[in-house]
């Protein structure tokens, strides 16, 4: 299963541990940090449609 994690803010230790815990060896995980200035919006939309689960972290 492909999981996309979208981060609005830089993750704290708890959020980072949760992301790590959800990332199994069998699953493919990607992280898209929106708090950085150079966001590739087209790639983000493509990633949203190509992943099975999307988790937004605020």
ChimeraX attribute file (.defattr): number of C-alpha atoms within 10 A of each C-alpha:
attribute: neighborCount
match mode: 1-to-1
recipient: residues
	/A:1	11
	/A:2	15
	/A:3	21
	/A:4	22
	/A:5	18
	/A:6	19
	/A:7	18
	/A:8	14
	/A:9	12
	/A:10	14
	/A:11	15
	/A:12	8
	/A:13	9
	/A:14	9
	/A:15	14
	/A:16	12
	/A:17	12
	/A:18	10
	/A:19	20
	/A:20	11
	/A:21	9
	/A:22	12
	/A:23	16
	/A:24	11
	/A:25	7
	/A:26	8
	/A:27	11
	/A:28	13
	/A:29	19
	/A:30	16
	/A:31	14
	/A:32	17
	/A:33	17
	/A:34	16
	/A:35	13
	/A:36	11
	/A:37	7
	/A:38	8
	/A:39	12
	/A:40	10
	/A:41	10
	/A:42	9
	/A:43	10
	/A:44	15
	/A:45	10
	/A:46	10
	/A:47	17
	/A:48	17
	/A:49	11
	/A:50	13
	/A:51	16
	/A:52	12
	/A:53	13
	/A:54	18
	/A:55	13
	/A:56	11
	/A:57	14
	/A:58	10
